Amino acid sequence: MKTLFLVRHAKSSRDDPSLADRERPLNDRGLHDAPMMGQRLSRSGMKPERIVSSPALRALTTAQLIAD
């Protein structure tokens, strides 16, 4: 049986209002929390076969940090 995980991006920054929405990076908390979520999933034995992400920077960064 397949399992689908839906994951929201980690906390993103709103420090630079000139950035387009899809260009917003993760803030310090997001950069800290995303790898911890990946470790939590790994410890639970959950290893995704495939990751599909939004092209938004914050989503791609979150996906990469979780996968690492």
C-alpha positions as CSV (number, residue, x, y, z in Angstrom):
1,M,0.0,0.0,0.0
2,K,1.3,3.5,-0.9
3,T,1.3,6.3,1.7
4,L,0.9,10.0,0.7
5,F,2.5,12.7,2.9
6,L,1.4,16.2,2.4
7,V,4.0,18.6,3.9
8,R,3.7,22.4,4.2
9,H,6.8,24.4,3.7
10,A,8.8,25.4,6.8
11,K,8.5,28.9,8.2
12,S,9.4,31.5,5.6
13,S,10.8,35.0,5.7
14,R,8.9,38.2,5.0
15,D,11.9,40.4,5.7
16,D,12.1,41.6,2.1
17,P,8.8,42.9,0.8
18,S,10.3,43.5,-2.7
19,L,10.6,39.7,-3.3
20,A,7.9,38.0,-5.3
21,D,5.9,35.4,-3.2
22,R,7.6,32.4,-4.9
23,E,11.1,33.8,-4.2
24,R,10.7,34.1,-0.4
25,P,13.3,32.0,1.4
26,L,13.0,30.2,4.7
27,N,13.7,32.1,7.8
28,D,16.1,30.9,10.6
29,R,13.3,28.9,12.3
30,G,12.4,27.2,9.0
31,L,16.1,26.3,8.3
32,H,16.2,24.8,11.8
33,D,12.9,22.9,11.7
34,A,12.9,21.3,8.3
35,P,15.9,19.1,8.9
36,M,14.4,18.0,12.2
37,M,11.2,17.0,10.4
38,G,13.3,14.9,8.0
39,Q,15.1,13.2,10.9
40,R,11.7,12.6,12.6
41,L,10.3,10.9,9.5
42,S,13.5,8.9,9.0
43,R,13.4,7.6,12.6
44,S,9.8,6.5,12.0
45,G,11.0,4.4,9.1
46,M,9.3,6.6,6.6
47,K,11.4,7.1,3.5
48,P,9.6,8.6,0.5
49,E,10.2,7.1,-3.0
50,R,9.5,10.4,-4.6
51,I,9.2,14.1,-3.6
52,V,7.1,16.5,-5.6
53,S,7.4,20.2,-4.7
54,S,6.1,23.6,-5.6
55,P,8.7,25.6,-7.5
56,A,8.6,28.3,-4.8
57,L,12.0,28.7,-3.2
58,R,10.6,28.1,0.4
59,A,9.0,24.8,-0.7
60,L,12.0,23.5,-2.7
61,T,14.3,24.4,0.2
62,T,12.0,22.6,2.7
63,A,11.8,19.5,0.5
64,Q,15.6,19.4,0.1
65,L,16.2,19.8,3.8
66,I,13.7,17.1,4.7
67,A,15.2,14.7,2.1
68,D,18.8,15.3,3.3
